[in-house]
Amino acid sequence: MVSQYHKEELGKLLLRLTVALLMLFHVYSKLANPGSLEWIGGPLTAYGLPTVLADGDYVGEILAPLMLVLGVYARLGGWLIFVNMVFALFLAHSGELLSLSEQGAPAMELQIFYLMGGLVVALIGSGALAVPPD
């Protein structure tokens, strides 16, 4: 029989892997189309922010998910994903806030999943099933 402790640790691992692997698939299109980062620079400058912040997208969508997969500084990785998604919601999806998809779900359901998934990992940590468990 699996103990409650092992169930919680397995749950933390599954959460980390789900958020991280889906985010890595998400970033693939940006890596295949490098011009997409140039697009991010436009909204940044419109708000008076430096375009170099667009490179932070790679931190939030590549480095942070890898941190979650391994469990290395998973709390920091969760915060990086959370902040990355705050910027994404603010810069690219603010017009979709009250919109629904064709299926009737919130138009930003994927973005909200990443936002909240990153926040939950940041709050609960990596668990025992990580390279350096916390």
SVG drawing of the C-alpha trace seen along z (x, -y; Angstrom):
<svg xmlns="http://www.w3.org/2000/svg" viewBox="-20 -54 40 56">
<polyline fill="none" stroke="black" stroke-width="0.4" points="0.0,0.0 1.3,-3.5 1.5,-5.8 0.0,-9.3 3.6,-10.7 4.4,-8.9 1.1,-10.0 1.9,-13.6 5.4,-13.4 4.2,-11.7 1.5,-14.4 4.2,-17.1 6.3,-15.3 3.3,-14.9 2.4,-18.5 6.0,-19.7 6.3,-17.4 2.9,-18.4 3.5,-22.2 7.1,-21.9 6.6,-19.6 3.5,-21.4 5.4,-24.7 8.4,-23.2 6.0,-22.1 4.5,-25.6 7.9,-27.3 8.8,-25.0 6.9,-27.3 8.9,-30.3 12.2,-28.5 11.1,-27.4 10.1,-31.1 12.7,-33.3 10.9,-36.4 8.2,-35.8 10.5,-37.4 10.7,-40.5 6.9,-40.7 7.1,-40.7 9.4,-43.7 6.6,-45.9 4.2,-45.7 7.1,-46.1 8.2,-49.4 4.5,-50.5 4.5,-50.3 7.9,-52.0 9.7,-48.8 13.1,-47.8 12.9,-45.2 15.6,-43.2 12.8,-41.9 11.6,-39.8 14.6,-37.5 13.0,-36.7 10.5,-34.7 13.2,-32.1 13.9,-32.1 10.3,-31.5 9.6,-29.0 12.8,-27.0 15.0,-27.4 12.2,-27.4 10.5,-24.3 13.8,-22.5 14.2,-23.5 10.8,-21.9 11.6,-18.7 14.7,-18.1 13.3,-19.7 16.4,-22.0 15.3,-25.2 11.7,-24.2 10.2,-27.0 12.3,-29.6 11.3,-27.9 7.6,-28.1 8.0,-31.9 9.7,-32.4 6.8,-30.7 4.3,-32.7 6.0,-36.0 6.4,-35.0 2.7,-34.4 1.8,-37.7 3.8,-39.4 2.1,-37.2 -1.4,-37.9 -0.6,-41.6 1.1,-42.0 -0.5,-39.5 -3.8,-38.3 -5.3,-41.3 -8.0,-41.6 -9.1,-38.0 -9.8,-38.5 -13.6,-38.0 -13.7,-36.1 -14.8,-32.6 -13.4,-30.0 -15.6,-28.2 -16.1,-25.5 -17.4,-27.9 -14.3,-27.8 -12.3,-30.9 -10.2,-31.9 -7.2,-32.1 -7.6,-28.7 -4.1,-27.6 -2.4,-30.8 -4.3,-30.6 -3.2,-26.9 0.5,-28.0 0.1,-31.0 -1.5,-29.0 0.6,-25.9 3.8,-28.0 2.3,-29.6 1.4,-26.2 4.9,-24.8 6.4,-28.0 4.3,-27.5 4.7,-23.8 8.2,-23.2 9.7,-20.2 9.0,-17.5 11.2,-14.6 11.2,-13.2 13.7,-15.8 17.4,-16.0 17.9,-18.2 14.6,-17.6 13.3,-20.5"/>
</svg>
